[in-house]
């Protein structure tokens, strides 16, 4: 039951659900997720850690970047099931639809150049 509760708690926050929906569309770094959601870097990182602990996302370090992707579900069967369902859920939600529509304009190179 612990693994089930961990996944359900991870998906109980709207920002974390939006993160999963974003990662369905592209690999992202923390700065891109932060930009898309309008939240602090520390908040984005904390949310990503919760999602990762539940087996919903994973990360891979590539040079200076830490890239986040959806988990493959091998760590937690409940995560696998919910990730499969979330591919079809909430696409028509106005908040999710708006955020996903803005993703092509959110690029890490632009964010880094702006923060220099």
KAJO-V364937 format. One record per pair of residues at least 24 apart in sequence whose C-alpha atoms are under 10 Angstrom apart, sorted by the first residue. I is the first residue (numbers start at 0). J is the second residue. D is the distance in whole Angstrom. If there is no record, write none. Layout:
i	j	d
I	J	D
I	J	D
This chain:
i	j	d
0	77	10
2	52	10
2	53	7
2	54	9
2	74	10
2	75	7
2	76	9
2	77	7
2	78	9
3	53	9
3	75	8
3	76	9
3	77	6
3	78	8
4	53	9
4	77	9
5	49	9
5	50	9
5	52	8
5	53	6
5	54	9
5	75	10
5	77	9
5	78	9
6	49	9
6	50	8
6	51	10
6	52	9
6	53	5
6	54	8
6	55	8
6	75	8
6	76	10
6	77	7
6	78	6
6	79	10
6	81	8
7	53	9
7	77	9
7	78	9
7	81	9
8	49	9
8	50	9
8	53	9
9	46	8
9	47	9
9	48	10
9	49	6
9	50	6
9	51	9
9	52	9
9	53	7
9	54	10
9	55	8
9	78	10
10	49	9
10	50	8
10	53	9
10	55	9
10	78	10
10	81	9
12	46	9
13	94	10
13	95	10
14	38	9
14	42	10
14	43	9
14	46	8
14	47	10
15	43	9
15	45	10
15	46	6
15	47	8
15	49	9
15	50	7
15	55	10
16	46	10
16	50	9
16	85	9
16	89	9
16	95	9
17	89	9
17	94	9
17	95	6
17	96	10
17	98	8
17	99	9
18	43	9
18	46	9
18	47	8
18	50	9
18	56	9
18	67	10
18	68	10
18	69	9
18	95	10
18	98	10
19	47	9
19	50	8
19	55	8
19	56	8
19	68	9
19	69	7
19	70	10
19	82	8
19	85	8
19	86	9
20	69	9
20	82	9
20	85	8
20	86	8
20	87	10
20	88	9
20	89	8
20	90	8
20	95	7
20	96	10
20	98	9
20	99	8
21	68	9
21	69	9
21	95	9
21	98	8
21	99	6
21	100	10
21	102	8
22	56	8
22	67	7
22	68	6
22	69	6
22	70	10
22	99	10
23	68	8
23	69	7
23	82	9
23	85	9
23	86	7
23	99	10
24	68	9
24	69	10
24	86	10
24	99	8
24	102	9
24	103	10
25	66	10
25	67	9
25	68	7
25	69	9
25	102	9
25	103	9
26	58	9
26	65	10
26	66	6
26	67	6
26	68	5
26	69	8
27	58	9
27	64	9
27	65	8
27	66	5
27	67	5
27	68	7
27	102	10
27	105	10
27	106	9
27	107	8
28	58	9
28	59	10
28	60	10
28	64	7
28	65	6
28	66	5
28	67	6
28	68	9
28	106	9
28	107	7
29	64	9
29	65	8
29	66	8
29	67	8
29	107	9
30	64	10
30	65	10
30	105	9
30	106	9
30	107	7
30	108	10
30	110	7
30	111	8
31	102	9
31	105	6
31	106	7
31	107	6
31	108	10
31	109	10
31	110	8
31	111	10
32	67	9
32	102	9
32	105	9
32	107	10
34	102	10
34	105	7
34	106	9
34	107	9
34	110	8
35	98	7
35	99	9
35	101	7
35	102	7
35	104	10
35	105	7
35	106	10
36	98	8
50	78	10
53	77	9
53	78	7
54	78	6
54	79	8
54	82	10
55	79	8
55	81	9
55	82	7
56	82	10
64	107	10
